[in-house]
Amino acid sequence: MPDDQRDARDEHDEIRGTAHGTAPVPLSVLDLVTVGAGRTATDALRTSVFLARLAEARGFHRYWVAEHHSMPGVASSSPAVILAHLAAHTDRIRLGSGGVMLPNHAALVIAEQFGTLEAMAPGRIDLGLGRAPGTDGATAAALRRTDRLNEGADDFPEQLAELTRFLDDDFPDGHPYRRIHAVPGPIQATSPGGVQSPHRPPIWLLGSSGFSARLAGLLGLPFAFAHHFSAQNTIPALDLYRESFKPSAVLDEPYALIGVSALATDDEREARRQVRAAALSMIRLRTGRPGLVPTPEEAEAYEFSPMEREFVTSWNANVIHGTPDEVRAGLDDLHKRTGADELMLTANAHTGEVRLRSYELIADAYALPTA
């Protein structure tokens, strides 16, 4: 078995055999690098460093950043750049993309970027891949320099296969890319002194429907599902992943992570205020008016239409929020209902201080280790 695939399998075996405080499964962090009204992207990125350090100190397993475009309130348009910055400020926690939207990019570019990240932080990088654009149609067309957007999604399995070959440096003889190498990568795996360096980061497939769930299962890859914005599809997608799963060089059995919106505050009323503001931000995004995350005060003063009130109620029904004990109970119940192997928590709030405090409270609720 290649060393990179053995490393990926060892990581999942280690997770299953490790205690994580009193949490039923490992807890991780998904960072959208949100920008609140009155704040800047610099503020948001600085918060990401603080949060990554906190997550590492408190025993969260991994820390992922997402790819979004043309959204003023989400400063995560370039996951590789952010991950390089976080790698320089952390020592142990796994870092990764949740995820890179592969149809937006040339496979060789992603192989080079994540090969570089792996060289910067050996053994700590995850490459999570999605097939959605992470933005609106016009922005996706600008990113891809084409208006044939469905073509990129339909070609995702072929793009994934190409990326994997670039990462492994194993195009067959006669292939037009046979002499192209994604540097740094496996071609540089052995130094002149004979010291082995990691080959490549493990690949995860991300999804919010059944397509990637089935593909991840057929390929024997770990799967991450976006429960935080597609909760109605969570259990069907996980069932499909498990039913489709075929053991591979990476995994002997399925490994499923789900993204969960969770916000803990010292006071239940404050949690309701924060998630109401986040829901207003989502309303504006979905109606073509993306902006910075509003303050709770702005959300309290806002006159929601009947349809908007219905959206807020529906949206926040899938946001686990409240006191630390309430959030813990909600997460425990979600784990029981889904059987997820890992919960990746994302906190959408106006300020970085609220987000940092939320992760501290959740860590305390589960008696996660302290540095």
Steps between C-alpha positions, in 0.01 A plus 500: 500500500642846414616697801252784443205261495631316807527834682138582416377163627709530817346840571145362490596196709659732755188719516274202570724384782549836672299649783381858442396616843138397547405569137356195324719560194782741406401865476649725233464857372373640169599865463316718247715802597186708547520880496255689720361848436750757622784248473751426222639195327822564690304467825341177379829345395659598830212325677570189292853485641370536855234237434743251345727537800207455736382192310847349518538573871157357587527174309282562195615252237517703178443853373363558151429814298250525216516651152245775431505785250339843461360496855612804702417328829708189426873568458599149394542526124848343509523198732861416413621848595311493830622150582861602442453784747338271757772238455757762601308568823420144611700185570278191524141546387402368157424775248298466185254625244132458562528525215672594179241519221689295243308609185620856568865401460748311288587171670873567466467831687325331795760221505777760514329710768427210732833336433655826619277501809598141575866599477433788742307290751586133437230256597250771599324593174161377374376565147121521508341534156157613384339541161275803565628846398480650850338811355240628251494410132655823369793476741548134418515588131768761575700249704481231235506733200203315354122513526470122466481449876331159498788363300738548794269323745428214260872449441579485872595127509744554213644812664541308824681216324733749331573679826574170674749406230673838532520454877639148464718584199384184325361583157554190281752483220368664184272741686551863388559600865748221575798736520320770700570502874305683769789646697543456790364147497595132487778559247682679784403250766856380563772750587867444401555369853227240457251665735138437401259794496117468491359428156169683497203605713201263521201579279151547642185542294249762613135521411149618581313236296544143385746543212819539703372259765478220246829592333683511834359160586593341168855637527539406867572859605398688815188711455397836648134603480374860529230443762524870593320606182342179372368332813209331325744300286741394775374154590414398139848609385677319784296187433591517132869547585503200731301281260731593209824464696771272367815444708806666351867559569384803700215359712383156610159636599302822445601818680246783492535850641213750512517878515276642775399857583547534874519805723534496877471809717495559875139612472226332296345833397832615354523185291157576350607856421817383326340231284218737399762742364673215317167395348444856376840481333394177328172657383693780334739256338223284359314799361804633315600761759812353664665719761678503832351305790260743672510581868239346731368852553442545127319167485280597795400823328445336160137447389488145370229420249280195572702298248827615657378410849414154371851470357660607830301239691588226251866597473561532872329167568821344364736727694584342833513799733454597861691441821795258497286221645229559240753493217659184634160331521422607143830371367463171685152454355622581148778245534253234611268574207770501232773270630758749372863412575593865558318828560646815342359810664454835332396810695348790309486813715558871459828520694805282532475529877162326500631223276810443715292491816264246342779252430639550851161425654446190284850374586422549870163325465678192363797526737740523209864530607657834583847601387 
